[in-house]
Amino acid sequence: MIIEDDSSTKWTTETYAKYNDLKLANAIVKEVTEKIYQVKNTNLGGISMNTLLNGVAGILIQAIYTIVGVATTYLISVLVSYLNKKKQSEIIKIGADEYNSRVTVAKGIFYQVEQLFKLIPGSGELKATVFDKLLLAKFPTLTQSQLDHFRESVCGEINLQVTTLLAPVHDPVKDKANIKGEAESTPIVTDKSLPGKTQA
């Protein structure tokens, strides 16, 4: 069906319907935009709505960060608990002496692999593959889950050691003693010929 417009343009029914839909959508967008502008410029007892919205957004962002932080802490504690249980089951399965010898060999292999790939960034998956192959060469009876366990266990222990090494050393007793010692050993002499100046 063809509809003729005032400007003598021929439109199909489908085109006319789309045109009306676009006009309606534009009218709705314009109305919503005007209402948003009115809400933003509303003044509530000296506080603009825009300021209020910015404050609420800040609070929501902080709440999201807090929730993510709590969830991350919980997941880490669950992971540590899981790894400890897995370690205990491995110890029970193969015996403490055999487990300790395998862990010692796994640490040596870990350091060897780290040395091989120390200058190659982003080589985590390759390191894991090489670690598994070298450990499997030493202990051919290991399953994939045992290989994963030894790799995760050694990596976790090494990461904990690195974190401990990088932590700042702070001894409150020594720090206070050093501050007092420096203050007592460095007398301040006032030079009377230059008012307001001191010499150390």
CORJOTA-V279578 format. One record per residue. N is the residue number from 1. BURIAL is b if it has 16 or more other ideal C-beta (glycine too) atoms within 10 Angstrom, else e. Layout:
BEGIN
n:N burial:BURIAL
n:N burial:BURIAL
END
This chain:
BEGIN
n:1 burial:e
n:2 burial:e
n:3 burial:e
n:4 burial:e
n:5 burial:e
n:6 burial:e
n:7 burial:e
n:8 burial:e
n:9 burial:e
n:10 burial:e
n:11 burial:e
n:12 burial:e
n:13 burial:e
n:14 burial:e
n:15 burial:e
n:16 burial:e
n:17 burial:e
n:18 burial:e
n:19 burial:e
n:20 burial:e
n:21 burial:e
n:22 burial:e
n:23 burial:e
n:24 burial:e
n:25 burial:e
n:26 burial:e
n:27 burial:e
n:28 burial:e
n:29 burial:e
n:30 burial:e
n:31 burial:e
n:32 burial:e
n:33 burial:e
n:34 burial:e
n:35 burial:e
n:36 burial:e
n:37 burial:e
n:38 burial:e
n:39 burial:e
n:40 burial:e
n:41 burial:e
n:42 burial:e
n:43 burial:e
n:44 burial:e
n:45 burial:e
n:46 burial:e
n:47 burial:e
n:48 burial:e
n:49 burial:e
n:50 burial:e
n:51 burial:e
n:52 burial:e
n:53 burial:e
n:54 burial:e
n:55 burial:e
n:56 burial:e
n:57 burial:e
n:58 burial:e
n:59 burial:e
n:60 burial:e
n:61 burial:e
n:62 burial:e
n:63 burial:e
n:64 burial:e
n:65 burial:e
n:66 burial:e
n:67 burial:e
n:68 burial:e
n:69 burial:e
n:70 burial:e
n:71 burial:e
n:72 burial:e
n:73 burial:e
n:74 burial:e
n:75 burial:e
n:76 burial:e
n:77 burial:e
n:78 burial:e
n:79 burial:e
n:80 burial:e
n:81 burial:e
n:82 burial:e
n:83 burial:e
n:84 burial:e
n:85 burial:e
n:86 burial:b
n:87 burial:b
n:88 burial:e
n:89 burial:e
n:90 burial:b
n:91 burial:e
n:92 burial:e
n:93 burial:e
n:94 burial:b
n:95 burial:e
n:96 burial:e
n:97 burial:e
n:98 burial:e
n:99 burial:b
n:100 burial:e
n:101 burial:e
n:102 burial:b
n:103 burial:b
n:104 burial:e
n:105 burial:b
n:106 burial:b
n:107 burial:e
n:108 burial:e
n:109 burial:b
n:110 burial:b
n:111 burial:e
n:112 burial:e
n:113 burial:b
n:114 burial:e
n:115 burial:e
n:116 burial:e
n:117 burial:e
n:118 burial:e
n:119 burial:e
n:120 burial:e
n:121 burial:e
n:122 burial:e
n:123 burial:e
n:124 burial:e
n:125 burial:e
n:126 burial:e
n:127 burial:b
n:128 burial:b
n:129 burial:e
n:130 burial:b
n:131 burial:b
n:132 burial:b
n:133 burial:e
n:134 burial:b
n:135 burial:b
n:136 burial:e
n:137 burial:e
n:138 burial:e
n:139 burial:b
n:140 burial:e
n:141 burial:e
n:142 burial:b
n:143 burial:e
n:144 burial:e
n:145 burial:e
n:146 burial:b
n:147 burial:b
n:148 burial:e
n:149 burial:b
n:150 burial:b
n:151 burial:b
n:152 burial:b
n:153 burial:b
n:154 burial:b
n:155 burial:b
n:156 burial:e
n:157 burial:e
n:158 burial:e
n:159 burial:e
n:160 burial:e
n:161 burial:e
n:162 burial:e
n:163 burial:e
n:164 burial:e
n:165 burial:e
n:166 burial:e
n:167 burial:e
n:168 burial:e
n:169 burial:e
n:170 burial:e
n:171 burial:e
n:172 burial:e
n:173 burial:e
n:174 burial:e
n:175 burial:e
n:176 burial:e
n:177 burial:e
n:178 burial:e
n:179 burial:e
n:180 burial:e
n:181 burial:e
n:182 burial:e
n:183 burial:e
n:184 burial:e
n:185 burial:e
n:186 burial:e
n:187 burial:e
n:188 burial:e
n:189 burial:e
n:190 burial:e
n:191 burial:e
n:192 burial:e
n:193 burial:e
n:194 burial:e
n:195 burial:e
n:196 burial:e
n:197 burial:e
n:198 burial:e
n:199 burial:e
n:200 burial:e
END
